[in-house]
Amino acid sequence: MKFITKEVYFKQYLMTTYDAVRVSHYVNKKDEQIYERLYKNCCNRFLTNEKIADWYNNPVKELHAVEKYCNEPNISDEERKLRLAIKETYLFVNRERLESGIFFKFDKELSKRCFDARQKESIEIYNNLPIEILKKIADIRVFALGYTTAEVKQLLRPYCKKLQNEYYEIKNKAFNTTQNAEKFLSNTIDLDDFQEINIHGLVQKGKDLILETEHKNLLIKNGTIIEGQSKTITPLDTNKPRQPWSNIYDTELHYTDGIFELHFLIINYNEIEERDLWYLTLRGTDIVDIQ
């Protein structure tokens, strides 16, 4: 039995709804013009934030701008010293970008598709709100953009608090089960290091399995794959923006009669961050973390 299921993922998403929406006096009825205006504003903010990412800016041009700022005439010695410190910080933080000189053209349409995919996912998840809340929401599309009425906001408070309590109760069960199982390992490992981490692959090495992640790996002795054999693990290509990748959402460990069972909830993202949730379950006689 696993505790961290897909339903838990959606529970965590829904429990933050109260903080994710703000009260607006313009959304008490369904109005296409209001939706179009809010959609355009939200989408434009998203695109603006995307466009300023390092991927899409020439580091050499940035450095020239910083140098121009530092060499500006008619400033005090103290001010120039502060600006030169800013330049040194820029050089340190952006050393790899400057050395490679690599940057990419911003793909507005791809980023807009990403925004639309997020909006679609939010609508799908929010449609699972209780019927007494849903019937008070005039336009679920506007709600997914982050706007609602004071009445709905008030209804959300106790609902989200209830979900939060349920979520942490499940998390505590998974944590306690994992801690008990860890006592039987030959060496101490910290499975918290294998949550919210990019997964790069799963390799068979003789009788063992090696789970490869962005930081360190897990070796499962006499390992077998119980669940998730048909799924594809995609390592993140950090040399390009908007690449598909696989991420471990959460991890739990069980132990029964000399056998360990590792449960992972994995999220596969595509280039517009559409999510595919799936389970990876591994079984073995011992687990060791390796570099």
N, C-alpha and C positions, 0 to 999 in steps of 0.2 A: 504493500500500500504506500503510495506516494502522497505527501502533503502539499507540495508546491506544484499545483496543477495549472492548466490554462485558465481555469475559473478564478484561481487566486490572482493571476496576472490582471484579469479584467476587474476583479474586486479592488485591487490596488489603484487601477486607473479611475474607477468610479468613485472611490472614497475621497479623491482630491477634487471632485467636481465643485464643491462649495467654494473653494479658493480659486477655481479656474474660470469662474464666471463673475461678471460685474453687473450691477443693476443699471438698467437703462429705461427711460420713460418712453422710448420709441418702439418697444418690441412687445407691447401688450396685445397686438393683433398681427396677423400675417399680412405683410405688405411687400410686394416684389421690389419696389423701388428702394425701400429701406434695406432689404437684404442685399441688393446689388451694390448699394453704397457701402455698407459695412464689409461685404466681401472684398470689394476693390481696395478699401483702406487697409484691411488686414493682410491681403495678399501683397500689396505694395510694401508694407512694413516688413513682411517676410523676405521679399526680394531684395530690399535695401540691405537688410542684415546679412543676407547670403552674399551679396556682391562685395561687401567689404572684407570678406574672408581672405586670408593670406594667399589662398590658391589663385585668386584672380587679380592680384596686384603685383606689378613689376617691382621687385625689391631694389633694383638699381635706381629706378626713378624715385622710389621712396627715400633711398639714401641721399640722393641729390637734394631732395626737398629738406631733409634733416640738416644737411650741410649748409644749405642756403639759410635756413633758420639760425644755425650757429654763427654764420658769418655776417649776419645782418649788422649794418653799421649803426653807430650812435646808441649803443646799449652799454650799461655799466659792466665793469669787470666781474662783479658778482653775478649779474644776469648771464653773462657769457659763460661763466664757470658752470652755472646750472644747466645751460643749454648743451654744453659739451658733455656733461654727465648724462644728459638724455641721449646724446649720440652714442656714447659708450654702451649704454644699456641697449639701445637699438642694435648695435653691432653684435653684442653678445647674444641677444635673444634670437636674432635673425641670421646668425652665422651660416647655417646650412642653406638657407634660402639664397643668401648672397653668393655662396660658393657655387651652387648649382645654377642659379639664374633662371630657374624654371618657374613659369607661371602659365595660367591657362585662361583662355577666353571664357568669360562668363556666359553660361547657357541659360538664358532667361526662360525659355520654354521648358527646359528640363526642370528647373527650379520651381516653375509654376505647377508643373505636374506633381512635384513633391508636395507642394502646399495643398493641392487638390486631393492627393492621396491621404494626407493627414486629416483633412476635413472629412473625407469619406469615412475613414476609420473612426473618427470621433462620433459621427452621426450613427454609425453602426453600433458602437458601444453605448452611447447615450440612449439609444432606443430600448435598452434593457433596464432603464430606470423604472421605478414602480409606476403603475398605471395612474395612480392619483397625482403623481408629479407630471407625468407625460401629458396628461389631458389639460394641464395648466400651461403647457409650453405652446405658444402660438405657432412657432416655426422652429423645428428642430435644427434647421440649417443655421439660423441665427444663434441659437443656443450653442451650437458647436463652434461658432466663431468667438464665443465668450461673453454673450450678452443675454440677460434674462430680466424678469420682473422681480420686484421686491417680494411678492408673494411666493414665487418659486424659490427664490434664494432662502426664504425663511423655511420652506419645506425641506430644503436640501440639508440644513444644518443637522437635525437629528438623524436623518438617513445616512449621511456621510460619517457621522460619529459612530453609528451602529456598525457600518461596514469596516471602519477603522479598528474597532474592537475585535470584530471577527477575523480580520486580516492578521492582527498581531497575535491572536490566539493560535491561529494556524502556524504562523512563523515560529512561535515558541515551541509548538509541538515538533516541528521539523528541527529546530535547534537542539532541543533536548534529546531527540532520537539520534541526531548526528553526534552529539557529545558522548552519549552512551556507547555508540558504535566505535568512536575514535579510541576508546580505552583499550580495545582489542587489537589495534594496529601495532606493528612491531616498532614503528617510530612515530613520533608526534608530527602531525601535519596540521595546517590551518586551512580548512576548506572554505573559510571566509574569503581567502585569496582567489577562489574560483567562482566568484559571483560578480556579475556585471563586468565580465572580461571577454575580450575577443578570443574565439577559439580558431585555431589554425588547421587542425587535422587530427585524425585518429589512425594510428599506425600499428599494424601487427608486427611484433618482434619475437619470433619463436613462439613460445606459449603465452607471451605477455602482450598487453596492449599499452600503448603510450598515447596519452591525450595531450596534444600540443596546444599551448595557449600563447598569448602575446608576452607573458612574463616568465612563467616556468611551466613545467610539464608534470603530469601524473603518470606513474607507472603502475598498472594494475596487473599483479602477478596472476598467472594462469587465467588471463582475462577472456571473457566472452561478451559479445554484444547481444543483449536481450531484447532491446527495443531501439528502433531508429536506424536499422540497417539500410533502409532504402533511401534515406535522406542524404543530401550533399552538404558537406561542410566547406564553406568558402572563406579562405583567409583574406583579411583586409589588405588591399593594395594601397599602401600609404603614399605612393608616388603619384596618385591621380585622385581628383575629386570625384565624388558621386560614384563610388564603386560598391558592388554587392559585398556583403560580409556576414559572418555568423558570430553571434554573441551568446554567451552563457548568461541567462537571466538569473537563475538561482540553482543552488546545489544542495542536496541532502544525502546523507549516508545512513544505510541500515546494516545491521549485522544479525545473522541467524545461523546457528549451528556451524560456525567456522567459515561462513561465506559472507563477504561484504557485497553490498549492492549500492552502487552509486547512481543516483537519479539526477539528471540535468534537465532543466527546461531551457531549450535553445530557441533563439529567435533568428531566423534568416531574413536579412534585409536585401531588397533589390536596389537598383540605382536611384529609385525615387522613395526609398524607405518604406515601401509596403512590407508588411510583416507576415511571416509564416512561422507560427509557433509549433514546436514539435518536441517529443521526448527522446532523450538518449539515456538508455539504462545499461550500465556495465556491471558485470559480476566478476569477482575474483577472490583469491585467498589472502591477499594483502595489498596495501596501497602505499606507495612511496612517492614523495614529491622530488623531482629531479630538475636540474638546470637544463 
